[in-house]
Amino acid sequence: MNASPMIKTGGVGVNDNDIVFEISSNADHFDTWQLGSTAGVMDVFVSGDGTNYMAAAIALIDLGSTAPATAVVVTTAGGNYGIKGRWRKIKVLQNGATAVANAFLIGYQS
């Protein structure tokens, strides 16, 4: 039986590179992630060793695209995005000056 999902809601940002969500423990319990927001743009950074984050944001799959497997590096407001992988830590940052509002991040174990 799969574990209950990790659900984070209400994420906000005001300035570029503000941390919207940071999962610093138990992130490696989940391998499928979904995220989005009603306003602003976000990007996602991951850490495989639990200490160092990758220098570049990872590609996200645009779950609302009519072309399945459309990869993007940043979200758009109102979009729904997914990533698949298992990391020690995950950090979601605001990208740009437009404030992030009502962000969500959900982790599943497939």
BALOBA-1460 file (C-alpha; in Angstrom, 3 decimals):
// residues 110
<rec num="1" residu="m" x="0.000" y="0.000" z="0.000"/>
<rec num="2" residu="n" x="1.322" y="3.458" z="-0.893"/>
<rec num="3" residu="a" x="2.000" y="6.012" z="1.830"/>
<rec num="4" residu="s" x="-0.207" y="9.061" z="2.247"/>
<rec num="5" residu="p" x="0.853" y="11.952" z="0.027"/>
<rec num="6" residu="m" x="2.826" y="14.916" z="1.345"/>
<rec num="7" residu="i" x="0.658" y="17.974" z="0.725"/>
<rec num="8" residu="k" x="1.934" y="21.532" z="1.058"/>
<rec num="9" residu="t" x="-0.453" y="24.403" z="0.276"/>
<rec num="10" residu="g" x="-0.580" y="28.159" z="0.684"/>
<rec num="11" residu="g" x="2.915" y="28.833" z="-0.626"/>
<rec num="12" residu="v" x="3.710" y="32.484" z="-1.322"/>
<rec num="13" residu="g" x="6.594" y="34.596" z="-2.505"/>
<rec num="14" residu="v" x="7.132" y="38.337" z="-2.880"/>
<rec num="15" residu="n" x="10.560" y="38.733" z="-4.472"/>
<rec num="16" residu="d" x="12.645" y="36.866" z="-7.030"/>
<rec num="17" residu="n" x="14.232" y="33.749" z="-5.486"/>
<rec num="18" residu="d" x="12.008" y="33.767" z="-2.384"/>
<rec num="19" residu="i" x="11.564" y="30.232" z="-1.060"/>
<rec num="20" residu="v" x="7.971" y="29.168" z="-1.703"/>
<rec num="21" residu="f" x="8.469" y="25.624" z="-0.343"/>
<rec num="22" residu="e" x="11.466" y="23.731" z="0.987"/>
<rec num="23" residu="i" x="11.224" y="20.036" z="1.751"/>
<rec num="24" residu="s" x="14.336" y="19.278" z="3.783"/>
<rec num="25" residu="s" x="13.298" y="16.004" z="5.384"/>
<rec num="26" residu="n" x="11.411" y="12.976" z="4.081"/>
<rec num="27" residu="a" x="11.494" y="14.218" z="0.467"/>
<rec num="28" residu="d" x="13.107" y="10.922" z="-0.543"/>
<rec num="29" residu="h" x="9.972" y="9.057" z="0.608"/>
<rec num="30" residu="f" x="8.202" y="10.299" z="-2.534"/>
<rec num="31" residu="d" x="9.037" y="9.905" z="-6.226"/>
<rec num="32" residu="t" x="6.256" y="11.782" z="-8.020"/>
<rec num="33" residu="w" x="5.598" y="15.489" z="-7.470"/>
<rec num="34" residu="q" x="2.923" y="17.912" z="-8.637"/>
<rec num="35" residu="l" x="3.001" y="21.697" z="-8.239"/>
<rec num="36" residu="g" x="1.342" y="24.909" z="-9.354"/>
<rec num="37" residu="s" x="0.160" y="28.344" z="-8.234"/>
<rec num="38" residu="t" x="-2.585" y="30.821" z="-9.046"/>
<rec num="39" residu="a" x="-0.131" y="33.684" z="-9.556"/>
<rec num="40" residu="g" x="3.580" y="34.115" z="-10.209"/>
<rec num="41" residu="v" x="6.222" y="31.855" z="-11.687"/>
<rec num="42" residu="m" x="8.251" y="29.165" z="-9.897"/>
<rec num="43" residu="d" x="11.264" y="26.960" z="-10.542"/>
<rec num="44" residu="v" x="12.427" y="23.832" z="-8.708"/>
<rec num="45" residu="f" x="15.874" y="22.872" z="-7.423"/>
<rec num="46" residu="v" x="16.785" y="19.468" z="-5.983"/>
<rec num="47" residu="s" x="19.519" y="17.982" z="-3.814"/>
<rec num="48" residu="g" x="20.596" y="14.397" z="-4.282"/>
<rec num="49" residu="d" x="23.021" y="14.334" z="-1.353"/>
<rec num="50" residu="g" x="20.924" y="16.324" z="1.128"/>
<rec num="51" residu="t" x="23.469" y="19.158" z="1.293"/>
<rec num="52" residu="n" x="24.056" y="20.707" z="-2.120"/>
<rec num="53" residu="y" x="21.330" y="21.855" z="-4.481"/>
<rec num="54" residu="m" x="21.839" y="21.524" z="-8.219"/>
<rec num="55" residu="a" x="22.980" y="24.770" z="-9.885"/>
<rec num="56" residu="a" x="20.182" y="24.734" z="-12.468"/>
<rec num="57" residu="a" x="16.449" y="24.275" z="-12.069"/>
<rec num="58" residu="i" x="15.102" y="20.895" z="-13.163"/>
<rec num="59" residu="a" x="12.721" y="20.436" z="-16.078"/>
<rec num="60" residu="l" x="9.035" y="20.083" z="-15.227"/>
<rec num="61" residu="i" x="6.361" y="18.368" z="-17.289"/>
<rec num="62" residu="d" x="3.475" y="20.686" z="-18.184"/>
<rec num="63" residu="l" x="0.462" y="18.557" z="-17.224"/>
<rec num="64" residu="g" x="-1.931" y="21.005" z="-18.886"/>
<rec num="65" residu="s" x="-0.245" y="20.917" z="-22.278"/>
<rec num="66" residu="t" x="-1.919" y="19.257" z="-25.237"/>
<rec num="67" residu="a" x="1.500" y="17.826" z="-26.126"/>
<rec num="68" residu="p" x="2.199" y="15.243" z="-23.418"/>
<rec num="69" residu="a" x="5.822" y="15.445" z="-22.212"/>
<rec num="70" residu="t" x="6.201" y="19.182" z="-22.852"/>
<rec num="71" residu="a" x="9.113" y="20.111" z="-20.586"/>
<rec num="72" residu="v" x="9.547" y="23.587" z="-19.097"/>
<rec num="73" residu="v" x="11.992" y="25.034" z="-16.561"/>
<rec num="74" residu="v" x="9.570" y="27.523" z="-14.967"/>
<rec num="75" residu="t" x="5.853" y="27.331" z="-14.250"/>
<rec num="76" residu="t" x="3.186" y="29.788" z="-15.348"/>
<rec num="77" residu="a" x="0.344" y="31.078" z="-13.200"/>
<rec num="78" residu="g" x="-2.591" y="28.692" z="-13.174"/>
<rec num="79" residu="g" x="-0.551" y="25.812" z="-14.579"/>
<rec num="80" residu="n" x="-0.181" y="22.287" z="-13.246"/>
<rec num="81" residu="y" x="3.257" y="20.660" z="-13.433"/>
<rec num="82" residu="g" x="4.830" y="17.353" z="-12.532"/>
<rec num="83" residu="i" x="8.266" y="15.865" z="-11.894"/>
<rec num="84" residu="k" x="9.347" y="12.300" z="-11.324"/>
<rec num="85" residu="g" x="12.378" y="11.436" z="-9.247"/>
<rec num="86" residu="r" x="13.625" y="10.800" z="-5.755"/>
<rec num="87" residu="w" x="15.785" y="13.446" z="-4.061"/>
<rec num="88" residu="r" x="16.891" y="14.188" z="-0.504"/>
<rec num="89" residu="k" x="15.681" y="17.805" z="-0.631"/>
<rec num="90" residu="i" x="13.444" y="19.899" z="-2.877"/>
<rec num="91" residu="k" x="13.309" y="23.691" z="-2.978"/>
<rec num="92" residu="v" x="10.692" y="25.674" z="-4.933"/>
<rec num="93" residu="l" x="11.604" y="29.309" z="-5.594"/>
<rec num="94" residu="q" x="9.737" y="32.285" z="-6.978"/>
<rec num="95" residu="n" x="11.161" y="33.160" z="-10.389"/>
<rec num="96" residu="g" x="10.856" y="36.835" z="-11.287"/>
<rec num="97" residu="a" x="9.188" y="39.863" z="-9.745"/>
<rec num="98" residu="t" x="5.537" y="38.743" z="-9.874"/>
<rec num="99" residu="a" x="4.474" y="37.454" z="-6.462"/>
<rec num="100" residu="v" x="3.606" y="33.754" z="-6.128"/>
<rec num="101" residu="a" x="0.203" y="33.090" z="-4.540"/>
<rec num="102" residu="n" x="-1.697" y="29.978" z="-3.487"/>
<rec num="103" residu="a" x="1.088" y="27.612" z="-4.474"/>
<rec num="104" residu="f" x="0.824" y="23.874" z="-3.854"/>
<rec num="105" residu="l" x="3.326" y="21.032" z="-3.826"/>
<rec num="106" residu="i" x="2.186" y="17.428" z="-3.506"/>
<rec num="107" residu="g" x="4.485" y="14.413" z="-3.208"/>
<rec num="108" residu="y" x="3.296" y="10.887" z="-3.996"/>
<rec num="109" residu="q" x="4.856" y="7.474" z="-3.749"/>
<rec num="110" residu="s" x="4.150" y="5.469" z="-6.877"/>
